[in-house]
Amino acid sequence: MAHPPVWLQGTLWSAKVQTMDMEKDKAYIIHQVLAYGTLAEMLWVLHTYSQEVIRRVFTTVPYKDYRPARFSFIKNYFLGIQGIPMDERRYVKNIPRDIQS
């Protein structure tokens, strides 16, 4: 079982990296690094997981912990996901999940 590198512990603060599984915990790892990581940590994610896997996780496993600017940067520039409608309420933490008009 492969584990994330120890130097990611600060970004993956909710669990010990020594007990994490790179495949089983990939959604948490990918989202935490994209939401909170440095550029070097985000590049590590790109080298560790394929861009297809990262995009699939990002679009199919919402993670409501992004700040608005970070979400836009990751979606539009880092992953180049344009033209795919995504409900920001499922990702951005300062937007309520259920907005009723």
N, CA, C and O of each residue as an XYZ file, in Angstrom:
404
protein
N       0.843     -1.180      0.000
C       0.000      0.000      0.000
C       0.886      1.241      0.000
O       1.717      1.432      0.888
N       0.694      2.070     -1.002
C       1.466      3.309     -1.110
C       0.802      4.416     -0.295
O      -0.422      4.485     -0.193
N       1.625      5.264      0.274
C       1.160      6.379      1.091
C       1.612      7.694      0.467
O       2.599      7.726     -0.269
N       0.896      8.778      0.756
C       1.381     10.095      0.321
C       2.692     10.417      1.044
O       2.950      9.881      2.122
N       3.511     11.276      0.466
C       4.760     11.645      1.142
C       4.491     12.383      2.452
O       3.483     13.075      2.595
N       5.394     12.225      3.390
C       5.261     12.841      4.718
C       5.171     14.354      4.623
O       4.491     14.981      5.436
N       5.847     14.959      3.642
C       5.825     16.418      3.532
C       4.444     16.976      3.186
O       4.254     18.192      3.209
N       3.468     16.105      2.862
C       2.101     16.551      2.607
C       1.239     16.556      3.872
O       0.070     16.939      3.818
N       1.797     16.138      5.000
C       1.002     16.023      6.227
C       0.310     17.331      6.594
O      -0.829     17.305      7.060
N       0.954     18.451      6.402
C       0.342     19.740      6.731
C      -0.903     20.035      5.916
O      -1.830     20.676      6.412
N      -0.937     19.586      4.693
C      -2.091     19.805      3.822
C      -3.149     18.727      4.023
O      -4.345     18.983      3.878
N      -2.701     17.525      4.356
C      -3.620     16.410      4.599
C      -3.806     16.225      6.106
O      -3.617     15.128      6.632
N      -4.174     17.295      6.788
C      -4.158     17.326      8.247
C      -5.195     16.430      8.912
O      -5.045     16.132     10.097
N      -6.217     15.994      8.232
C      -7.284     15.218      8.869
C      -6.935     13.755      9.113
O      -7.669     13.052      9.809
N      -5.839     13.295      8.555
C      -5.439     11.896      8.717
C      -3.920     11.800      8.669
O      -3.249     12.689      8.144
N      -3.391     10.727      9.215
C      -1.946     10.503      9.146
C      -1.600      9.974      7.758
O      -2.206      9.014      7.282
N      -0.629     10.603      7.118
C      -0.265     10.156      5.774
C       0.268      8.723      5.788
O       0.137      8.009      4.795
N       0.863      8.298      6.893
C       1.417      6.950      6.988
C       0.332      5.869      6.953
O       0.623      4.712      6.648
N      -0.911      6.235      7.261
C      -2.002      5.244      7.258
C      -2.932      5.410      6.056
O      -3.866      4.627      5.881
N      -2.682      6.420      5.233
C      -3.540      6.658      4.072
C      -3.140      5.751      2.919
O      -1.981      5.357      2.787
N      -4.117      5.432      2.097
C      -3.905      4.636      0.898
C      -4.101      5.545     -0.312
O      -5.143      6.187     -0.447
N      -3.106      5.601     -1.187
C      -3.143      6.509     -2.336
C      -4.362      6.279     -3.234
O      -4.891      7.235     -3.800
N      -4.812      5.046     -3.373
C      -5.958      4.746     -4.228
C      -7.267      4.940     -3.467
O      -8.170      5.624     -3.950
N      -7.373      4.352     -2.303
C      -8.615      4.412     -1.525
C      -8.947      5.838     -1.093
O     -10.117      6.221     -1.066
N      -7.940      6.614     -0.759
C      -8.136      7.974     -0.254
C      -7.889      9.051     -1.304
O      -7.690     10.215     -0.958
N      -7.900      8.678     -2.582
C      -7.518      9.639     -3.623
C      -8.440     10.849     -3.697
O      -7.965     11.949     -3.977
N      -9.737     10.690     -3.456
C     -10.636     11.856     -3.509
C     -10.253     12.868     -2.437
O     -10.188     14.067     -2.708
N     -10.001     12.391     -1.222
C      -9.596     13.300     -0.144
C      -8.254     13.946     -0.467
O      -8.093     15.156     -0.309
N      -7.304     13.156     -0.914
C      -5.962     13.661     -1.222
C      -6.035     14.725     -2.322
O      -5.473     15.811     -2.179
N      -6.716     14.412     -3.401
C      -6.811     15.337     -4.531
C      -7.495     16.640     -4.111
O      -6.973     17.726     -4.368
N      -8.648     16.536     -3.474
C      -9.371     17.750     -3.085
C      -8.613     18.574     -2.052
O      -8.559     19.798     -2.171
N      -8.032     17.941     -1.049
C      -7.295     18.693     -0.031
C      -6.137     19.463     -0.652
O      -5.914     20.632     -0.340
N      -5.402     18.787     -1.537
C      -4.258     19.449     -2.167
C      -4.733     20.557     -3.100
O      -4.132     21.631     -3.124
N      -5.789     20.326     -3.862
C      -6.283     21.372     -4.754
C      -6.863     22.547     -3.977
O      -6.719     23.696     -4.396
N      -7.511     22.275     -2.858
C      -8.140     23.342     -2.078
C      -7.154     24.109     -1.207
O      -7.328     25.307     -0.986
N      -6.106     23.425     -0.702
C      -5.223     24.053      0.284
C      -3.734     23.991     -0.041
O      -2.933     24.668      0.604
N      -3.362     23.200     -1.017
C      -1.948     22.967     -1.260
C      -1.221     24.110     -1.954
O      -1.822     25.018     -2.529
N       0.091     24.021     -1.872
C       0.956     24.962     -2.576
C       1.043     24.542     -4.039
O       0.547     23.480     -4.416
N       1.662     25.359     -4.844
C       1.842     25.003     -6.249
C       2.648     23.716     -6.373
O       2.327     22.866     -7.203
N       3.685     23.562     -5.563
C       4.501     22.341     -5.599
C       3.654     21.118     -5.252
O       3.820     20.062     -5.862
N       2.759     21.247     -4.291
C       1.900     20.124     -3.913
C       0.883     19.813     -5.015
O       0.572     18.649     -5.264
N       0.369     20.851     -5.671
C      -0.561     20.618     -6.777
C       0.151     19.941     -7.945
O      -0.433     19.090     -8.616
N       1.402     20.311     -8.192
C       2.169     19.643     -9.248
C       2.433     18.186     -8.877
O       2.455     17.320     -9.752
N       2.631     17.908     -7.595
C       2.795     16.522     -7.149
C       1.541     15.710     -7.484
O       1.641     14.571     -7.938
N       0.359     16.299     -7.259
C      -0.896     15.615     -7.590
C      -0.944     15.307     -9.081
O      -1.344     14.213     -9.479
N      -0.533     16.279     -9.913
C      -0.535     16.054    -11.367
C       0.423     14.943    -11.782
O       0.160     14.223    -12.745
N       1.524     14.801    -11.067
C       2.488     13.750    -11.388
C       2.090     12.400    -10.802
O       2.539     11.355    -11.272
N       1.252     12.426     -9.782
C       0.863     11.197     -9.095
C      -0.377     10.561     -9.710
O      -0.442      9.344     -9.882
N      -1.349     11.387    -10.037
C      -2.601     10.916    -10.639
C      -2.703     11.506    -12.042
O      -2.208     12.604    -12.296
N      -3.336     10.788    -12.937
C      -3.502     11.314    -14.292
C      -4.485     12.483    -14.261
O      -5.316     12.593    -13.359
N      -4.372     13.346    -15.259
C      -5.276     14.488    -15.330
C      -6.712     14.006    -15.472
O      -7.635     14.645    -14.966
N      -6.906     12.900    -16.148
C      -8.248     12.323    -16.293
C      -8.827     11.922    -14.931
O      -9.993     12.192    -14.646
N      -8.013     11.284    -14.100
C      -8.465     10.884    -12.768
C      -8.771     12.112    -11.919
O      -9.789     12.151    -11.228
N      -7.903     13.106    -11.968
C      -8.108     14.327    -11.180
C      -9.392     15.018    -11.612
O     -10.179     15.441    -10.766
N      -9.613     15.137    -12.900
C     -10.835     15.771    -13.400
C     -12.068     14.976    -13.002
O     -13.080     15.554    -12.605
N     -11.990     13.652    -13.106
C     -13.135     12.808    -12.751
C     -13.474     12.972    -11.270
O     -14.641     13.130    -10.912
N     -12.458     12.934    -10.416
C     -12.685     13.124     -8.981
C     -13.272     14.506     -8.724
O     -14.242     14.643     -7.978
N     -12.692     15.522     -9.335
C     -13.139     16.901     -9.116
C     -14.588     17.091     -9.549
O     -15.342     17.787     -8.868
N     -14.990     16.492    -10.660
C     -16.333     16.720    -11.191
C     -17.393     15.774    -10.636
O     -18.578     16.106    -10.656
N     -16.996     14.607    -10.142
C     -17.993     13.626     -9.694
C     -18.049     13.428     -8.186
O     -19.003     12.837     -7.680
N     -17.055     13.906     -7.468
C     -17.032     13.785     -6.003
C     -16.895     15.193     -5.423
O     -15.793     15.605     -5.059
N     -18.001     15.934     -5.333
C     -17.920     17.309     -4.822
C     -17.332     17.355     -3.412
O     -17.519     16.440     -2.609
N     -16.634     18.421     -3.143
C     -15.943     18.610     -1.868
C     -16.143     20.057     -1.457
O     -15.487     20.949     -1.994
N     -17.029     20.298     -0.525
C     -17.426     21.660     -0.164
C     -16.424     22.273      0.804
O     -16.713     22.449      1.987
N     -15.235     22.597      0.284
C     -14.204     23.186      1.120
C     -13.327     24.176      0.357
O     -12.264     24.564      0.842
N     -13.761     24.581     -0.822
C     -12.994     25.529     -1.625
C     -13.443     26.958     -1.342
O     -14.615     27.201     -1.056
N     -12.530     27.880     -1.422
C     -12.872     29.301     -1.404
C     -13.231     29.661     -2.854
O     -12.752     29.003     -3.777
N     -14.054     30.682     -3.073
C     -14.517     30.998     -4.428
C     -13.395     31.177     -5.454
O     -13.457     30.592     -6.535
N     -12.378     31.970     -5.136
C     -11.295     32.217     -6.095
C     -10.512     30.939     -6.384
O     -10.137     30.687     -7.529
N     -10.265     30.137     -5.359
C      -9.504     28.893     -5.542
C     -10.294     27.929     -6.412
O      -9.725     27.292     -7.298
N     -11.608     27.809     -6.173
C     -12.452     26.936     -6.989
C     -12.396     27.352     -8.456
O     -12.227     26.509     -9.337
N     -12.538     28.655     -8.717
C     -12.493     29.136    -10.100
C     -11.143     28.870    -10.742
O     -11.079     28.461    -11.902
N     -10.064     29.097    -10.004
C      -8.730     28.851    -10.537
C      -8.538     27.371    -10.874
O      -8.078     27.037    -11.966
N      -8.886     26.495     -9.949
C      -8.716     25.048    -10.169
C      -9.569     24.600    -11.350
O      -9.076     23.915    -12.246
N     -10.833     24.976    -11.359
C     -11.752     24.536    -12.408
C     -11.344     25.065    -13.781
O     -11.209     24.297    -14.732
N     -11.149     26.368    -13.879
C     -10.964     26.994    -15.188
C      -9.540     26.960    -15.729
O      -9.340     26.867    -16.940
N      -8.550     27.036    -14.845
C      -7.176     27.152    -15.320
C      -6.334     25.912    -15.034
O      -5.680     25.386    -15.934
N      -6.346     25.449    -13.798
C      -5.503     24.307    -13.446
C      -5.974     23.032    -14.139
O      -5.159     22.261    -14.646
N      -7.297     22.809    -14.163
C      -7.840     21.611    -14.810
C      -8.439     21.903    -16.182
O      -8.703     20.972    -16.943
N      -8.656     23.162    -16.510
C      -9.199     23.520    -17.819
C     -10.588     22.967    -18.071
O     -10.912     22.570    -19.190
N     -11.410     22.939    -17.029
C     -12.777     22.428    -17.166
C     -13.668     23.619    -17.504
O     -14.087     24.375    -16.627
N     -13.940     23.763    -18.768
C     -14.784     24.855    -19.227
C     -15.897     24.273    -20.062
O     -15.697     23.299    -20.788
N     -17.050     24.859    -19.965
C     -18.186     24.361    -20.735
C     -18.935     23.246    -20.036
O     -19.959     22.787    -20.542
N     -18.456     22.799    -18.895
C     -19.153     21.778    -18.118
C     -19.817     22.501    -16.946
O     -19.122     23.050    -16.091
N     -21.148     22.510    -16.894
C     -21.803     23.197    -15.781
C     -21.508     22.477    -14.461
O     -21.673     21.262    -14.351
N     -21.073     23.244    -13.476
C     -20.789     22.691    -12.157
C     -21.474     23.577    -11.123
O     -21.384     24.803    -11.185
N     -22.145     22.957    -10.189
C     -22.858     23.682     -9.148
C     -21.872     24.108     -8.063
O     -21.440     23.290     -7.251
N     -21.522     25.390     -8.056
C     -20.561     25.910     -7.083
C     -21.006     25.678     -5.651
O     -20.170     25.596     -4.751
N     -22.314     25.570     -5.424
C     -22.817     25.355     -4.067
C     -22.309     24.045     -3.475
O     -22.311     23.870     -2.257
N     -21.878     23.136     -4.324
C     -21.380     21.843     -3.841
C     -19.876     21.869     -3.575
O     -19.317     20.879     -3.104
N     -19.214     22.995     -3.872
C     -17.760     23.105     -3.730
C     -17.308     24.271     -2.856
O     -16.374     24.136     -2.065
N     -17.966     25.400     -3.001
C     -17.521     26.626     -2.337
C     -18.121     26.695     -0.936
O     -19.337     26.610     -0.761
N     -17.251     26.850      0.054
C     -17.721     26.714      1.426
C     -18.514     27.878      1.978
O     -19.178     27.712      3.001
N     -18.483     29.029      1.369
C     -19.283     30.119      1.915
C     -20.598     30.319      1.158
O     -21.249     31.353      1.305
N     -20.982     29.344      0.360
C     -22.270     29.371     -0.330
C     -23.127     28.261      0.286
O     -22.701     27.107      0.310
N     -24.329     28.585      0.785
C     -25.185     27.538      1.349
C     -25.497     26.469      0.310
O     -25.641     26.775     -0.874
N     -25.600     25.225      0.743
C     -25.897     24.117     -0.178
C     -27.271     24.240     -0.814
O     -27.413     24.033     -2.019
N     -28.272     24.568     -0.036
C     -29.643     24.638     -0.539
C     -30.100     26.083     -0.573
O     -30.456     26.662      0.453
N     -30.086     26.647     -1.743
C     -30.556     28.020     -1.910
C     -31.939     27.926     -2.515
O     -32.125     27.361     -3.593
N     -32.906     28.485     -1.810
C     -34.283     28.446     -2.308
C     -34.670     29.836     -2.758
O     -34.441     30.816     -2.049
N     -35.243     29.919     -3.915
C     -35.649     31.226     -4.469
C     -37.030     31.589     -4.028
O     -37.536     32.650     -4.395
